[in-house]
Amino acid sequence: MNSDYKIIFTIVKKGMGSMIVSESKKLGASASTIMLGKGTAPKSIYTELLGMSYEPEKEIIMTLVKEDLVEKIMQRITDLAKLNQRGNGISFVINLKK
């Protein structure tokens, strides 16, 4: 795999993954995978520390993108999932290397 690819990881409330994958592909993402996850932290971590309602079931989306598309796709994901609002989720990028 060439080093000009990145993986965007996005963790959001259950039910949002398909929309994020669809929009990412429209913007040029190469591939995506949605996995279901369940947090194991105590309820107080969600409500007191993170300011989120206690919804331990999440979707984890891995999106393969060319490096030059990362900013555009990350911005669209942020807008769609309202990641700028506390408690809606998180998205981050990692380098893809052998």
Backbone atoms as SQL, in Angstrom:
CREATE TABLE atoms (id INTEGER PRIMARY KEY, chain TEXT, resi INTEGER, resn TEXT, atom TEXT, x REAL, y REAL, z REAL);
INSERT INTO atoms VALUES
  (1, 'A', 1, 'MET', 'N', 0.851, -1.176, 0.000),
  (2, 'A', 1, 'MET', 'CA', 0.000, 0.000, 0.000),
  (3, 'A', 1, 'MET', 'C', 0.889, 1.230, 0.000),
  (4, 'A', 2, 'ASN', 'N', 0.570, 2.161, -0.823),
  (5, 'A', 2, 'ASN', 'CA', 1.341, 3.395, -0.953),
  (6, 'A', 2, 'ASN', 'C', 1.153, 4.279, 0.277),
  (7, 'A', 3, 'SER', 'N', 2.181, 5.043, 0.637),
  (8, 'A', 3, 'SER', 'CA', 2.128, 5.858, 1.850),
  (9, 'A', 3, 'SER', 'C', 1.302, 7.129, 1.683),
  (10, 'A', 4, 'ASP', 'N', 0.734, 7.369, 0.497),
  (11, 'A', 4, 'ASP', 'CA', -0.082, 8.566, 0.336),
  (12, 'A', 4, 'ASP', 'C', -1.541, 8.321, 0.715),
  (13, 'A', 5, 'TYR', 'N', -1.802, 7.210, 1.381),
  (14, 'A', 5, 'TYR', 'CA', -3.140, 6.912, 1.886),
  (15, 'A', 5, 'TYR', 'C', -3.171, 7.086, 3.402),
  (16, 'A', 6, 'LYS', 'N', -4.338, 7.447, 3.899),
  (17, 'A', 6, 'LYS', 'CA', -4.568, 7.597, 5.337),
  (18, 'A', 6, 'LYS', 'C', -5.848, 6.845, 5.682),
  (19, 'A', 7, 'ILE', 'N', -6.030, 6.570, 6.959),
  (20, 'A', 7, 'ILE', 'CA', -7.290, 6.006, 7.432),
  (21, 'A', 7, 'ILE', 'C', -7.919, 7.007, 8.389),
  (22, 'A', 8, 'ILE', 'N', -9.156, 7.365, 8.104),
  (23, 'A', 8, 'ILE', 'CA', -9.936, 8.211, 9.004),
  (24, 'A', 8, 'ILE', 'C', -10.763, 7.274, 9.880),
  (25, 'A', 9, 'PHE', 'N', -10.586, 7.377, 11.178),
  (26, 'A', 9, 'PHE', 'CA', -11.415, 6.649, 12.136),
  (27, 'A', 9, 'PHE', 'C', -12.461, 7.614, 12.665),
  (28, 'A', 10, 'THR', 'N', -13.703, 7.191, 12.672),
  (29, 'A', 10, 'THR', 'CA', -14.788, 8.012, 13.196),
  (30, 'A', 10, 'THR', 'C', -15.616, 7.148, 14.135),
  (31, 'A', 11, 'ILE', 'N', -15.887, 7.656, 15.328),
  (32, 'A', 11, 'ILE', 'CA', -16.713, 6.950, 16.303),
  (33, 'A', 11, 'ILE', 'C', -17.928, 7.825, 16.577),
  (34, 'A', 12, 'VAL', 'N', -19.108, 7.281, 16.268),
  (35, 'A', 12, 'VAL', 'CA', -20.354, 8.041, 16.392),
  (36, 'A', 12, 'VAL', 'C', -21.454, 7.161, 16.975),
  (37, 'A', 13, 'LYS', 'N', -22.582, 7.787, 17.262),
  (38, 'A', 13, 'LYS', 'CA', -23.738, 7.057, 17.759),
  (39, 'A', 13, 'LYS', 'C', -24.190, 6.028, 16.728),
  (40, 'A', 14, 'LYS', 'N', -24.701, 4.924, 17.228),
  (41, 'A', 14, 'LYS', 'CA', -25.188, 3.852, 16.365),
  (42, 'A', 14, 'LYS', 'C', -26.261, 4.400, 15.423),
  (43, 'A', 15, 'GLY', 'N', -26.132, 4.056, 14.136),
  (44, 'A', 15, 'GLY', 'CA', -27.104, 4.484, 13.143),
  (45, 'A', 15, 'GLY', 'C', -26.607, 5.550, 12.191),
  (46, 'A', 16, 'MET', 'N', -25.458, 6.138, 12.469),
  (47, 'A', 16, 'MET', 'CA', -24.938, 7.214, 11.625),
  (48, 'A', 16, 'MET', 'C', -23.901, 6.736, 10.610),
  (49, 'A', 17, 'GLY', 'N', -23.410, 5.538, 10.760),
  (50, 'A', 17, 'GLY', 'CA', -22.314, 5.047, 9.940),
  (51, 'A', 17, 'GLY', 'C', -22.599, 5.014, 8.452),
  (52, 'A', 18, 'SER', 'N', -23.761, 4.540, 8.059),
  (53, 'A', 18, 'SER', 'CA', -24.085, 4.429, 6.630),
  (54, 'A', 18, 'SER', 'C', -24.080, 5.784, 5.943),
  (55, 'A', 19, 'MET', 'N', -24.599, 6.793, 6.616),
  (56, 'A', 19, 'MET', 'CA', -24.621, 8.142, 6.051),
  (57, 'A', 19, 'MET', 'C', -23.187, 8.665, 5.878),
  (58, 'A', 20, 'ILE', 'N', -22.350, 8.432, 6.849),
  (59, 'A', 20, 'ILE', 'CA', -20.961, 8.891, 6.779),
  (60, 'A', 20, 'ILE', 'C', -20.218, 8.181, 5.653),
  (61, 'A', 21, 'VAL', 'N', -20.417, 6.878, 5.518),
  (62, 'A', 21, 'VAL', 'CA', -19.774, 6.121, 4.441),
  (63, 'A', 21, 'VAL', 'C', -20.240, 6.624, 3.081),
  (64, 'A', 22, 'SER', 'N', -21.527, 6.815, 2.927),
  (65, 'A', 22, 'SER', 'CA', -22.083, 7.280, 1.651),
  (66, 'A', 22, 'SER', 'C', -21.507, 8.630, 1.242),
  (67, 'A', 23, 'GLU', 'N', -21.489, 9.567, 2.168),
  (68, 'A', 23, 'GLU', 'CA', -20.968, 10.906, 1.873),
  (69, 'A', 23, 'GLU', 'C', -19.463, 10.879, 1.609),
  (70, 'A', 24, 'SER', 'N', -18.743, 10.046, 2.340),
  (71, 'A', 24, 'SER', 'CA', -17.296, 9.939, 2.137),
  (72, 'A', 24, 'SER', 'C', -16.978, 9.400, 0.749),
  (73, 'A', 25, 'LYS', 'N', -17.747, 8.416, 0.312),
  (74, 'A', 25, 'LYS', 'CA', -17.529, 7.852, -1.027),
  (75, 'A', 25, 'LYS', 'C', -17.828, 8.886, -2.108),
  (76, 'A', 26, 'LYS', 'N', -18.865, 9.708, -1.908),
  (77, 'A', 26, 'LYS', 'CA', -19.183, 10.772, -2.865),
  (78, 'A', 26, 'LYS', 'C', -18.015, 11.738, -3.030),
  (79, 'A', 27, 'LEU', 'N', -17.246, 11.913, -1.956),
  (80, 'A', 27, 'LEU', 'CA', -16.117, 12.842, -1.982),
  (81, 'A', 27, 'LEU', 'C', -14.806, 12.178, -2.398),
  (82, 'A', 28, 'GLY', 'N', -14.851, 10.884, -2.709),
  (83, 'A', 28, 'GLY', 'CA', -13.663, 10.227, -3.238),
  (84, 'A', 28, 'GLY', 'C', -12.985, 9.209, -2.346),
  (85, 'A', 29, 'ALA', 'N', -13.584, 8.865, -1.208),
  (86, 'A', 29, 'ALA', 'CA', -12.982, 7.845, -0.341),
  (87, 'A', 29, 'ALA', 'C', -12.857, 6.532, -1.101),
  (88, 'A', 30, 'SER', 'N', -11.778, 5.822, -0.873),
  (89, 'A', 30, 'SER', 'CA', -11.517, 4.571, -1.585),
  (90, 'A', 30, 'SER', 'C', -12.340, 3.406, -1.052),
  (91, 'A', 31, 'ALA', 'N', -12.483, 3.312, 0.272),
  (92, 'A', 31, 'ALA', 'CA', -13.212, 2.205, 0.890),
  (93, 'A', 31, 'ALA', 'C', -13.553, 2.569, 2.330),
  (94, 'A', 32, 'SER', 'N', -14.591, 1.926, 2.857),
  (95, 'A', 32, 'SER', 'CA', -14.988, 2.149, 4.251),
  (96, 'A', 32, 'SER', 'C', -15.476, 0.847, 4.863),
  (97, 'A', 33, 'THR', 'N', -15.334, 0.755, 6.167),
  (98, 'A', 33, 'THR', 'CA', -15.847, -0.372, 6.935),
  (99, 'A', 33, 'THR', 'C', -16.514, 0.176, 8.183),
  (100, 'A', 34, 'ILE', 'N', -17.691, -0.354, 8.499),
  (101, 'A', 34, 'ILE', 'CA', -18.400, 0.029, 9.724),
  (102, 'A', 34, 'ILE', 'C', -18.357, -1.159, 10.679),
  (103, 'A', 35, 'MET', 'N', -17.932, -0.893, 11.910),
  (104, 'A', 35, 'MET', 'CA', -17.927, -1.914, 12.951),
  (105, 'A', 35, 'MET', 'C', -18.775, -1.418, 14.109),
  (106, 'A', 36, 'LEU', 'N', -19.434, -2.341, 14.775),
  (107, 'A', 36, 'LEU', 'CA', -20.182, -1.979, 15.973),
  (108, 'A', 36, 'LEU', 'C', -19.269, -2.087, 17.177),
  (109, 'A', 37, 'GLY', 'N', -19.416, -1.145, 18.089),
  (110, 'A', 37, 'GLY', 'CA', -18.622, -1.149, 19.301),
  (111, 'A', 37, 'GLY', 'C', -19.497, -0.847, 20.496),
  (112, 'A', 38, 'LYS', 'N', -19.034, -1.235, 21.649),
  (113, 'A', 38, 'LYS', 'CA', -19.771, -0.956, 22.876),
  (114, 'A', 38, 'LYS', 'C', -18.774, -0.522, 23.929),
  (115, 'A', 39, 'GLY', 'N', -18.973, 0.681, 24.439),
  (116, 'A', 39, 'GLY', 'CA', -18.097, 1.195, 25.476),
  (117, 'A', 39, 'GLY', 'C', -18.242, 0.409, 26.763),
  (118, 'A', 40, 'THR', 'N', -17.161, 0.346, 27.515),
  (119, 'A', 40, 'THR', 'CA', -17.189, -0.395, 28.776),
  (120, 'A', 40, 'THR', 'C', -16.994, 0.514, 29.984),
  (121, 'A', 41, 'ALA', 'N', -16.883, 1.806, 29.738),
  (122, 'A', 41, 'ALA', 'CA', -16.679, 2.755, 30.839),
  (123, 'A', 41, 'ALA', 'C', -17.955, 2.869, 31.673),
  (124, 'A', 42, 'PRO', 'N', -17.807, 3.171, 32.960),
  (125, 'A', 42, 'PRO', 'CA', -18.980, 3.380, 33.805),
  (126, 'A', 42, 'PRO', 'C', -19.831, 4.545, 33.288),
  (127, 'A', 43, 'LYS', 'N', -21.114, 4.501, 33.570),
  (128, 'A', 43, 'LYS', 'CA', -22.046, 5.539, 33.123),
  (129, 'A', 43, 'LYS', 'C', -21.573, 6.930, 33.532),
  (130, 'A', 44, 'SER', 'N', -20.972, 7.060, 34.698),
  (131, 'A', 44, 'SER', 'CA', -20.526, 8.370, 35.184),
  (132, 'A', 44, 'SER', 'C', -19.457, 8.989, 34.283),
  (133, 'A', 45, 'ILE', 'N', -18.656, 8.176, 33.626),
  (134, 'A', 45, 'ILE', 'CA', -17.644, 8.701, 32.697),
  (135, 'A', 45, 'ILE', 'C', -18.337, 9.424, 31.547),
  (136, 'A', 46, 'TYR', 'N', -19.394, 8.822, 31.023),
  (137, 'A', 46, 'TYR', 'CA', -20.139, 9.445, 29.928),
  (138, 'A', 46, 'TYR', 'C', -20.806, 10.742, 30.380),
  (139, 'A', 47, 'THR', 'N', -21.537, 10.660, 31.476),
  (140, 'A', 47, 'THR', 'CA', -22.371, 11.791, 31.881),
  (141, 'A', 47, 'THR', 'C', -21.588, 12.920, 32.544),
  (142, 'A', 48, 'GLU', 'N', -20.653, 12.605, 33.411),
  (143, 'A', 48, 'GLU', 'CA', -19.941, 13.641, 34.159),
  (144, 'A', 48, 'GLU', 'C', -18.684, 14.140, 33.452),
  (145, 'A', 49, 'LEU', 'N', -17.880, 13.239, 32.953),
  (146, 'A', 49, 'LEU', 'CA', -16.606, 13.628, 32.353),
  (147, 'A', 49, 'LEU', 'C', -16.751, 14.064, 30.894),
  (148, 'A', 50, 'LEU', 'N', -17.486, 13.290, 30.104),
  (149, 'A', 50, 'LEU', 'CA', -17.606, 13.569, 28.674),
  (150, 'A', 50, 'LEU', 'C', -18.827, 14.406, 28.310),
  (151, 'A', 51, 'GLY', 'N', -19.753, 14.560, 29.239),
  (152, 'A', 51, 'GLY', 'CA', -20.947, 15.354, 28.966),
  (153, 'A', 51, 'GLY', 'C', -21.868, 14.716, 27.941),
  (154, 'A', 52, 'MET', 'N', -21.863, 13.392, 27.876),
  (155, 'A', 52, 'MET', 'CA', -22.669, 12.667, 26.896),
  (156, 'A', 52, 'MET', 'C', -23.766, 11.894, 27.604),
  (157, 'A', 53, 'SER', 'N', -24.852, 11.645, 26.881),
  (158, 'A', 53, 'SER', 'CA', -25.841, 10.724, 27.420),
  (159, 'A', 53, 'SER', 'C', -25.244, 9.319, 27.345),
  (160, 'A', 54, 'TYR', 'N', -25.707, 8.455, 28.201),
  (161, 'A', 54, 'TYR', 'CA', -25.150, 7.107, 28.275),
  (162, 'A', 54, 'TYR', 'C', -25.726, 6.241, 27.163),
  (163, 'A', 55, 'GLU', 'N', -25.002, 6.149, 26.089),
  (164, 'A', 55, 'GLU', 'CA', -25.361, 5.305, 24.948),
  (165, 'A', 55, 'GLU', 'C', -24.108, 4.527, 24.564),
  (166, 'A', 56, 'PRO', 'N', -23.871, 3.388, 25.217),
  (167, 'A', 56, 'PRO', 'CA', -22.607, 2.692, 25.013),
  (168, 'A', 56, 'PRO', 'C', -22.425, 2.086, 23.622),
  (169, 'A', 57, 'GLU', 'N', -23.507, 1.875, 22.865),
  (170, 'A', 57, 'GLU', 'CA', -23.365, 1.295, 21.530),
  (171, 'A', 57, 'GLU', 'C', -22.976, 2.367, 20.527),
  (172, 'A', 58, 'LYS', 'N', -21.884, 2.131, 19.837),
  (173, 'A', 58, 'LYS', 'CA', -21.334, 3.094, 18.872),
  (174, 'A', 58, 'LYS', 'C', -21.042, 2.392, 17.557),
  (175, 'A', 59, 'GLU', 'N', -20.838, 3.199, 16.532),
  (176, 'A', 59, 'GLU', 'CA', -20.336, 2.687, 15.266),
  (177, 'A', 59, 'GLU', 'C', -18.944, 3.259, 15.059),
  (178, 'A', 60, 'ILE', 'N', -18.031, 2.401, 14.683),
  (179, 'A', 60, 'ILE', 'CA', -16.664, 2.808, 14.377),
  (180, 'A', 60, 'ILE', 'C', -16.498, 2.662, 12.873),
  (181, 'A', 61, 'ILE', 'N', -16.204, 3.768, 12.210),
  (182, 'A', 61, 'ILE', 'CA', -16.061, 3.762, 10.762),
  (183, 'A', 61, 'ILE', 'C', -14.594, 3.962, 10.420),
  (184, 'A', 62, 'MET', 'N', -14.049, 3.054, 9.627),
  (185, 'A', 62, 'MET', 'CA', -12.693, 3.196, 9.100),
  (186, 'A', 62, 'MET', 'C', -12.832, 3.540, 7.626),
  (187, 'A', 63, 'THR', 'N', -12.254, 4.668, 7.229),
  (188, 'A', 63, 'THR', 'CA', -12.377, 5.146, 5.858),
  (189, 'A', 63, 'THR', 'C', -10.991, 5.330, 5.259),
  (190, 'A', 64, 'LEU', 'N', -10.731, 4.636, 4.170),
  (191, 'A', 64, 'LEU', 'CA', -9.458, 4.734, 3.462),
  (192, 'A', 64, 'LEU', 'C', -9.543, 5.876, 2.456),
  (193, 'A', 65, 'VAL', 'N', -8.622, 6.845, 2.576),
  (194, 'A', 65, 'VAL', 'CA', -8.652, 8.012, 1.688),
  (195, 'A', 65, 'VAL', 'C', -7.245, 8.372, 1.232),
  (196, 'A', 66, 'LYS', 'N', -7.168, 8.953, 0.045),
  (197, 'A', 66, 'LYS', 'CA', -5.892, 9.505, -0.405),
  (198, 'A', 66, 'LYS', 'C', -5.592, 10.738, 0.438),
  (199, 'A', 67, 'GLU', 'N', -4.324, 10.962, 0.676),
  (200, 'A', 67, 'GLU', 'CA', -3.894, 12.049, 1.561),
  (201, 'A', 67, 'GLU', 'C', -4.478, 13.405, 1.167),
  (202, 'A', 68, 'ASP', 'N', -4.575, 13.676, -0.120),
  (203, 'A', 68, 'ASP', 'CA', -5.062, 14.987, -0.554),
  (204, 'A', 68, 'ASP', 'C', -6.565, 15.179, -0.348),
  (205, 'A', 69, 'LEU', 'N', -7.288, 14.120, 0.041),
  (206, 'A', 69, 'LEU', 'CA', -8.729, 14.224, 0.292),
  (207, 'A', 69, 'LEU', 'C', -9.079, 14.267, 1.779),
  (208, 'A', 70, 'VAL', 'N', -8.081, 14.080, 2.638),
  (209, 'A', 70, 'VAL', 'CA', -8.339, 13.964, 4.077),
  (210, 'A', 70, 'VAL', 'C', -9.095, 15.170, 4.627),
  (211, 'A', 71, 'GLU', 'N', -8.613, 16.365, 4.375),
  (212, 'A', 71, 'GLU', 'CA', -9.240, 17.561, 4.961),
  (213, 'A', 71, 'GLU', 'C', -10.690, 17.719, 4.521),
  (214, 'A', 72, 'LYS', 'N', -10.945, 17.525, 3.232),
  (215, 'A', 72, 'LYS', 'CA', -12.302, 17.690, 2.701),
  (216, 'A', 72, 'LYS', 'C', -13.262, 16.656, 3.303),
  (217, 'A', 73, 'ILE', 'N', -12.826, 15.414, 3.374),
  (218, 'A', 73, 'ILE', 'CA', -13.687, 14.358, 3.907),
  (219, 'A', 73, 'ILE', 'C', -13.867, 14.504, 5.412),
  (220, 'A', 74, 'MET', 'N', -12.801, 14.842, 6.130),
  (221, 'A', 74, 'MET', 'CA', -12.922, 15.067, 7.580),
  (222, 'A', 74, 'MET', 'C', -13.902, 16.199, 7.877),
  (223, 'A', 75, 'GLN', 'N', -13.849, 17.257, 7.104),
  (224, 'A', 75, 'GLN', 'CA', -14.761, 18.382, 7.326),
  (225, 'A', 75, 'GLN', 'C', -16.207, 17.958, 7.099),
  (226, 'A', 76, 'ARG', 'N', -16.443, 17.163, 6.060),
  (227, 'A', 76, 'ARG', 'CA', -17.806, 16.698, 5.776),
  (228, 'A', 76, 'ARG', 'C', -18.304, 15.788, 6.890),
  (229, 'A', 77, 'ILE', 'N', -17.457, 14.896, 7.369),
  (230, 'A', 77, 'ILE', 'CA', -17.831, 14.019, 8.481),
  (231, 'A', 77, 'ILE', 'C', -18.157, 14.853, 9.717),
  (232, 'A', 78, 'THR', 'N', -17.320, 15.835, 10.002),
  (233, 'A', 78, 'THR', 'CA', -17.540, 16.711, 11.158),
  (234, 'A', 78, 'THR', 'C', -18.877, 17.425, 11.052),
  (235, 'A', 79, 'ASP', 'N', -19.190, 17.926, 9.868),
  (236, 'A', 79, 'ASP', 'CA', -20.463, 18.622, 9.661),
  (237, 'A', 79, 'ASP', 'C', -21.654, 17.675, 9.793),
  (238, 'A', 80, 'LEU', 'N', -21.580, 16.514, 9.147),
  (239, 'A', 80, 'LEU', 'CA', -22.691, 15.553, 9.169),
  (240, 'A', 80, 'LEU', 'C', -22.998, 15.057, 10.575),
  (241, 'A', 81, 'ALA', 'N', -21.959, 14.671, 11.288),
  (242, 'A', 81, 'ALA', 'CA', -22.132, 14.076, 12.614),
  (243, 'A', 81, 'ALA', 'C', -22.141, 15.118, 13.726),
  (244, 'A', 82, 'LYS', 'N', -21.984, 16.387, 13.354),
  (245, 'A', 82, 'LYS', 'CA', -21.941, 17.480, 14.339),
  (246, 'A', 82, 'LYS', 'C', -20.887, 17.196, 15.409),
  (247, 'A', 83, 'LEU', 'N', -19.699, 16.820, 14.939),
  (248, 'A', 83, 'LEU', 'CA', -18.628, 16.465, 15.865),
  (249, 'A', 83, 'LEU', 'C', -18.082, 17.660, 16.630),
  (250, 'A', 84, 'ASN', 'N', -18.401, 18.859, 16.193),
  (251, 'A', 84, 'ASN', 'CA', -17.977, 20.050, 16.935),
  (252, 'A', 84, 'ASN', 'C', -18.822, 20.280, 18.182),
  (253, 'A', 85, 'GLN', 'N', -19.914, 19.534, 18.301),
  (254, 'A', 85, 'GLN', 'CA', -20.758, 19.638, 19.488),
  (255, 'A', 85, 'GLN', 'C', -20.386, 18.515, 20.455),
  (256, 'A', 86, 'ARG', 'N', -20.252, 18.881, 21.691),
  (257, 'A', 86, 'ARG', 'CA', -19.826, 17.951, 22.735),
  (258, 'A', 86, 'ARG', 'C', -20.730, 16.713, 22.785),
  (259, 'A', 87, 'GLY', 'N', -20.094, 15.563, 22.838),
  (260, 'A', 87, 'GLY', 'CA', -20.819, 14.317, 23.035),
  (261, 'A', 87, 'GLY', 'C', -21.297, 13.620, 21.774),
  (262, 'A', 88, 'ASN', 'N', -21.014, 14.158, 20.593),
  (263, 'A', 88, 'ASN', 'CA', -21.519, 13.541, 19.364),
  (264, 'A', 88, 'ASN', 'C', -20.568, 12.531, 18.747),
  (265, 'A', 89, 'GLY', 'N', -19.327, 12.522, 19.157),
  (266, 'A', 89, 'GLY', 'CA', -18.385, 11.557, 18.607),
  (267, 'A', 89, 'GLY', 'C', -17.019, 12.167, 18.393),
  (268, 'A', 90, 'ILE', 'N', -16.187, 11.409, 17.698),
  (269, 'A', 90, 'ILE', 'CA', -14.812, 11.839, 17.460),
  (270, 'A', 90, 'ILE', 'C', -14.347, 11.274, 16.120),
  (271, 'A', 91, 'SER', 'N', -13.422, 11.972, 15.502),
  (272, 'A', 91, 'SER', 'CA', -12.819, 11.509, 14.259),
  (273, 'A', 91, 'SER', 'C', -11.339, 11.861, 14.296),
  (274, 'A', 92, 'PHE', 'N', -10.507, 10.941, 13.830),
  (275, 'A', 92, 'PHE', 'CA', -9.070, 11.194, 13.796),
  (276, 'A', 92, 'PHE', 'C', -8.455, 10.428, 12.632),
  (277, 'A', 93, 'VAL', 'N', -7.236, 10.796, 12.267),
  (278, 'A', 93, 'VAL', 'CA', -6.558, 10.232, 11.100),
  (279, 'A', 93, 'VAL', 'C', -5.268, 9.550, 11.532),
  (280, 'A', 94, 'ILE', 'N', -4.981, 8.402, 10.925),
  (281, 'A', 94, 'ILE', 'CA', -3.687, 7.763, 11.141),
  (282, 'A', 94, 'ILE', 'C', -3.038, 7.493, 9.783),
  (283, 'A', 95, 'ASN', 'N', -1.715, 7.462, 9.791),
  (284, 'A', 95, 'ASN', 'CA', -0.970, 7.135, 8.580),
  (285, 'A', 95, 'ASN', 'C', -1.103, 5.653, 8.288),
  (286, 'A', 96, 'LEU', 'N', -1.095, 5.316, 7.036),
  (287, 'A', 96, 'LEU', 'CA', -1.152, 3.918, 6.636),
  (288, 'A', 96, 'LEU', 'C', 0.203, 3.537, 6.057),
  (289, 'A', 97, 'LYS', 'N', 0.871, 2.606, 6.720),
  (290, 'A', 97, 'LYS', 'CA', 2.195, 2.152, 6.283),
  (291, 'A', 97, 'LYS', 'C', 2.248, 0.645, 6.351),
  (292, 'A', 98, 'LYS', 'N', 3.236, 0.091, 5.680),
  (293, 'A', 98, 'LYS', 'CA', 3.431, -1.360, 5.727),
  (294, 'A', 98, 'LYS', 'C', 3.728, -1.814, 7.125);
